[in-house]
Amino acid sequence: MGKRRLALCAGVLAVTAFGPAACAAYAADGGGVSVVPAAPVPGADVALKVTGCDAREAVAQSPVLVSDARLTPDGDGLTGDGRVRSTLTAGTYTVTVACDGTEHKGTVEVVRKRTPAAAAGPSAHPSPVAPVNAGAGGAARELVGGPEPQGPGTAQTVVALALAGTAALTVHRAARRQARSGRGTV
């Protein structure tokens, strides 16, 4: 009975440990469209990104953009560039990307252009703008622009759960074999 408890505890531990990660990974892989900067002015250039799309290419469409933006693979999604129409009025607009038969949507809030009189003037940055080449051969520049680590993806979570289940099943079968042969301990 001790080995059965061990197998049961291992299975419960695996579900407890990896269950929330699987839910979070599934939610994160749902995909969406992001626009940087999120609040551009008319005439500004923007970077578009869609996650949760396995296609090799997609097109972003929006009344905000001068023309449709072509998105291409970039690590963990598709990215591309576009330009905001210079004749737009301030407001919130939808950006749509059709990918693999699924429509991904995001929003962008276009803000009014600032006039030079409204600007407060130049201000000093509270922290350094660019990383300093200090150690690691200048690797800091590459790390600054990279994506934030977001934990295991859906595939890694499924593999981890499958391995934990296989381990629990193996321990359970070994315990049953020992119990049948009369060598099991209570």
C-alpha positions in Angstrom: 0.0 0.0 0.0 3.0 2.3 0.6 4.0 2.3 -3.1 0.4 3.0 -4.2 0.3 6.0 -1.9 3.6 7.1 -3.4 2.2 6.8 -6.9 -1.0 8.6 -6.0 0.9 11.4 -4.3 3.2 11.7 -7.3 0.2 12.1 -9.6 -1.5 14.6 -7.3 1.8 16.6 -7.0 2.2 16.6 -10.8 -1.3 17.9 -11.4 -1.0 20.5 -8.6 2.4 21.7 -9.9 1.7 21.7 -13.6 -2.1 22.3 -13.7 -2.0 26.1 -13.2 1.0 26.3 -15.6 -1.0 24.4 -18.3 -4.0 26.8 -17.9 -1.8 29.9 -18.0 0.1 28.5 -21.0 -3.1 27.8 -22.8 -4.5 31.3 -22.1 -1.2 32.9 -23.1 -1.1 30.9 -26.4 -4.7 32.1 -27.3 -3.1 34.9 -29.3 -3.8 38.6 -29.8 -2.7 41.6 -31.8 -0.5 44.2 -30.1 0.6 47.5 -31.5 3.6 49.5 -30.3 3.3 52.3 -29.4 -0.2 51.6 -28.1 -1.1 55.2 -28.4 0.4 56.6 -31.6 -0.2 60.0 -33.2 -1.5 60.3 -36.8 1.4 59.7 -39.2 3.4 57.7 -36.8 5.1 54.4 -37.6 3.9 51.4 -35.6 5.1 47.8 -35.0 2.5 45.1 -35.1 2.7 41.7 -33.5 0.3 38.7 -33.4 0.8 35.7 -31.2 -1.0 32.3 -31.4 -0.6 32.1 -35.1 1.4 29.3 -36.8 1.2 30.6 -40.3 4.3 31.7 -42.2 2.7 35.0 -43.2 -0.4 37.0 -42.4 -1.8 40.5 -43.1 -3.0 43.1 -40.6 -5.9 45.2 -41.6 -7.2 48.3 -40.0 -8.7 51.7 -40.8 -5.8 53.1 -38.8 -3.2 51.9 -41.3 -2.2 53.6 -44.5 -2.1 50.2 -46.1 -2.4 46.5 -45.0 0.7 45.4 -43.1 2.4 42.2 -44.0 3.5 40.1 -41.0 6.3 37.6 -41.0 7.7 35.1 -38.4 9.7 36.5 -35.6 10.5 34.0 -32.9 7.2 33.6 -30.9 4.8 35.2 -33.4 4.4 37.3 -36.5 5.6 40.9 -36.7 5.4 43.7 -39.2 5.4 47.5 -39.6 2.8 49.9 -40.6 2.0 53.6 -40.6 -0.9 55.4 -39.0 -3.0 57.5 -41.4 -2.1 61.2 -41.0 -5.7 62.2 -41.5 -7.1 60.2 -38.6 -9.0 61.8 -35.7 -8.2 60.7 -32.1 -10.0 57.5 -31.1 -9.8 53.8 -30.6 -9.6 51.6 -33.6 -9.5 47.8 -34.2 -6.7 45.9 -35.9 -7.6 42.5 -37.4 -5.2 39.7 -38.5 -6.6 36.7 -40.3 -4.4 33.7 -39.6 -5.0 30.0 -40.3 -8.8 30.6 -40.5 -8.8 32.4 -37.2 -9.3 36.1 -36.7 -7.1 37.8 -34.2 -8.0 41.3 -33.0 -6.4 44.1 -31.1 -7.0 47.8 -30.5 -5.0 50.9 -30.9 -5.8 54.3 -29.5 -4.8 57.1 -31.8 -4.1 60.3 -29.8 -4.1 63.9 -31.0 -0.9 65.4 -32.2 0.9 67.5 -29.7 1.6 71.1 -30.6 5.1 72.4 -29.8 3.5 75.0 -27.5 1.8 72.3 -25.5 5.1 70.4 -24.9 6.7 71.2 -21.6 10.2 71.2 -23.2 13.0 68.8 -23.1 13.3 66.7 -19.9 16.1 64.5 -18.6 15.5 60.8 -18.6 15.3 59.4 -15.0 17.4 56.4 -16.0 19.9 55.6 -18.8 18.3 55.3 -22.2 20.7 52.7 -23.7 22.5 49.9 -21.9 26.2 50.3 -21.1 28.7 48.0 -22.6 29.8 46.5 -19.3 31.0 42.9 -19.3 29.5 40.0 -21.2 30.9 41.5 -24.4 28.1 43.9 -24.9 25.3 41.2 -24.5 23.2 43.8 -22.7 22.2 45.4 -25.9 20.8 42.2 -27.2 19.0 41.4 -24.0 17.3 44.7 -23.7 15.2 44.4 -26.9 14.4 40.7 -26.4 11.1 39.3 -25.3 10.4 38.8 -21.6 10.6 35.1 -20.6 7.0 33.9 -20.1 7.5 30.4 -18.7 6.7 27.1 -20.3 4.5 27.0 -23.4 1.6 24.6 -24.1 3.8 21.9 -25.7 6.3 21.9 -22.7 3.4 21.7 -20.2 1.7 18.8 -22.1 5.0 16.9 -22.2 5.7 17.5 -18.5 2.2 16.2 -17.6 2.6 13.1 -19.8 6.0 12.3 -18.2 4.5 12.8 -14.7 1.6 10.5 -15.6 3.9 7.9 -17.0 6.0 7.9 -13.9 3.0 7.5 -11.7 1.7 4.7 -13.8 5.0 2.9 -13.7 5.3 3.1 -9.9 1.7 1.9 -9.6 2.3 -1.1 -11.8 5.5 -2.0 -10.0 3.6 -1.9 -6.7 0.8 -4.2 -8.1 3.4 -6.7 -9.3 5.1 -6.9 -5.9 1.7 -7.2 -4.2 0.7 -10.1 -6.4 4.0 -11.9 -5.8 3.5 -11.6 -2.0 6.6 -9.5 -1.5 4.7 -6.2 -0.9 5.0 -4.4 2.3 2.1 -2.6 4.0 
